[in-house]
Amino acid sequence: GWYWSATTGGHVVYESRLELARLLVADFDPGVAAIAAQPFMLHTQVAGRIRRHVPDFLLADAGRRVRGGNVKPAQQAADPEVAEALAWPGRLIEEHGWQYEIWTGDDPVYLANLRFLAGYRRSWLVSGTLLEGVLGAARPGDTITAVKHRLAGRGPAGQGTAAVARLLWEHRLTTDLRRRLDGDSVLEAA
């Protein structure tokens, strides 16, 4: 499928639901400045055999530090044959001075929260005026419900939730995304 990335401002291809989850985590990470899927083919000889491999992703930060990686379910990554097949690409990537990762997933609650917040990743969906209004109305330790009640009557119903979600996506507000996001989630200014 294709995932529209706020980081790249365009679509990034993925081949599995686990790759989509990795894309989502990378897109939410403020340290990631660039994302490329299936960026190149590695070709080398390992133990007398010609080997080819296309890494799943290449992520770069603003300082141009690069991390190449593959996405595999934890059970597959633990298989010795799969681990060996993923080890040599890691060595080649690290020989180029880049980092290497094998991503096997993340906390299901965190991923569910990111999936929800990703619905608000497009900056043009929520007005800047509303975002500033929410930031002005939010007080340290407020819950999402408290902020929504404070904003009641200032705009169309549901806009407060959309603004809070957008601000969480932008990391201008924070909450514990390892617990289910709901009206009782405590907000803090970033």
Protein Blocks (a to p, Z undefined) as FASTA:
>chain_A
ZZddfklopacddfbfklmmmmmmmmmmmkbmbdcehkbccdddeehiacddddfbdcdd
fkopacddddddfklmmpmklmmmmmmmmmmmmmnopacdddebdcfklmmmmmmmmmmm
pmklpcfklmmmmmmmpcghiafklmmmmmgoiacehklmmmmmmmmmnomaccdfkbcc
dfklccddZZ
